[in-house]
Amino acid sequence: MPQQSAPHPTDLVVFGGTGDLSMRKLLPSLYLLDRDGHLDGGTRVVAVSRDGLTDADFRDKAAAAVRGHHAVRIAEPDVLHRFLGRLHHVTVDVGGDPFGWDDLTAVLEPGRDRVFYLAVPPMISGPICRGLADAGLVTPCSRVVMEKPLGRDLASSQAVNDAVGEVFDESRIYRIDHYLGKETVQNLLVLRFANVFLEPLWNSRWIDHVQITAAETVGVGGRRGYYDTSGAMRDMVQNHLLQLLCLTAMEPPASYDRDAVRDEKLKVLQSLRPLTGDRVAEDTVRGQYGRGAVQGTEVLGYLDEPGGPATSDTETFVALRAEVANWRWAGVPFYLRTGKRMQHSRSEIVIRFREVPHTIFPGTDMPGPGSLVIRLQPDEGIHLTMLAKTPGAGALRLRPVPLELSFADTFADRAPEAYERLLTDVLAGDPTLFMRRDEVEAAWRWVDPVIEAWNGLSTTPETYPAGSAGPAGAHRLIGRTGRTWHEEERPR
Ligand code: BG6
């Protein structure tokens, strides 16, 4: 991993600082960084919102958020006291009749690094950057962090990027895809490029197909309003799943360096065969969860979730077949799948190998070729399935057996939260794990035609019961070529 510069006193200014992301992810992660000695003593967090809170009010809210976070468990009183002392709140309204910029100017101290974190809807990113520039708050080495959604299609993403780009140079813009901060996702790079034995197998000659799954048991919860304008394709596929596909399919970069890695990911996105015309109906499946039971608990269907219309074609599930049209991957399908209210929460990348070119065990039942599963969550680890002989005299019998590497069992260290890693990198000025503008736009270029084609189809998303393995169409999609999704293979 690249060298990180030493922590430096920084004012981290979080717009949307009292919102959900800040409370659930940013503040607990910053607390953990402070506890583990990764925050410079002088670093401060300035939350910006329209809430009119005093510093004391905000610190109370933050303390509750930190204490309630699963990775913190018991907040150590002296660390919490030190951490809360770093927090400030400033009321700024960036709307039609802006106010509060002078208050923000008064709080920020000269001579420190500045990071502006935009945990806000994309349409106000531009006005915030303009306000910062007009107030003279943008110093030459200030950075800006953007959260998804980064637009809802190519045009709106370009508009946001243009607006932010008027104030910040591309090298100062950090676009978050929190999947890139997950330990196992970074481990995928290490697995591929620090071990010599995989690379010779990592191509269409030995790999039959790849599956990338991000399944969640949760529904849309209180986010129905946002979600109804998004859907699984924009919310998960355009960013998280395509990033995983890039890391799986990319060529070895010359070094673990901000541009070398991102250049290789971009080439993968540019090699994706466009999904257009009849292929959209053939190679994609949309679903929407209905009522059902998730792990024994009755739950509402998507249309009954509060905060959205009673009828809607928004997809909560997508499965699709993608192709990376290049020398390495020609003819290898990449099946992507994501859904809410599924039977299990599970994110994984499955590399399914080909059959042996010739069997020396004629007449023996071959239980199918081996696979490599990179499990992102839960139970982070790597599982390699190989065929072995079942002990015993008599006829030769083969059985798939797992070689398991569980990160929890192997490493005593706590795996940091994705946001801990990403915040550390922003504070150190390392953008390798953040998305460059050209990557985000290449992903929209591939996704937009699919969404447009869906809008033109007379069909609607297939309903699947909450707590199930998704719509039947997803099983038909992969089953067309005699393949199955990974979990269908488990009970052997
Ligand atoms: C977010 C999506 O980006 O990722 C959510 O907006 C989704 O809808 C979440 O639930 C999943 O993240 P994780 O880390 O829980 O897999």
Residues whose N, C-alpha, C, O or C-beta is under 5 A from the ligand:
A	BS01	BG6	D235
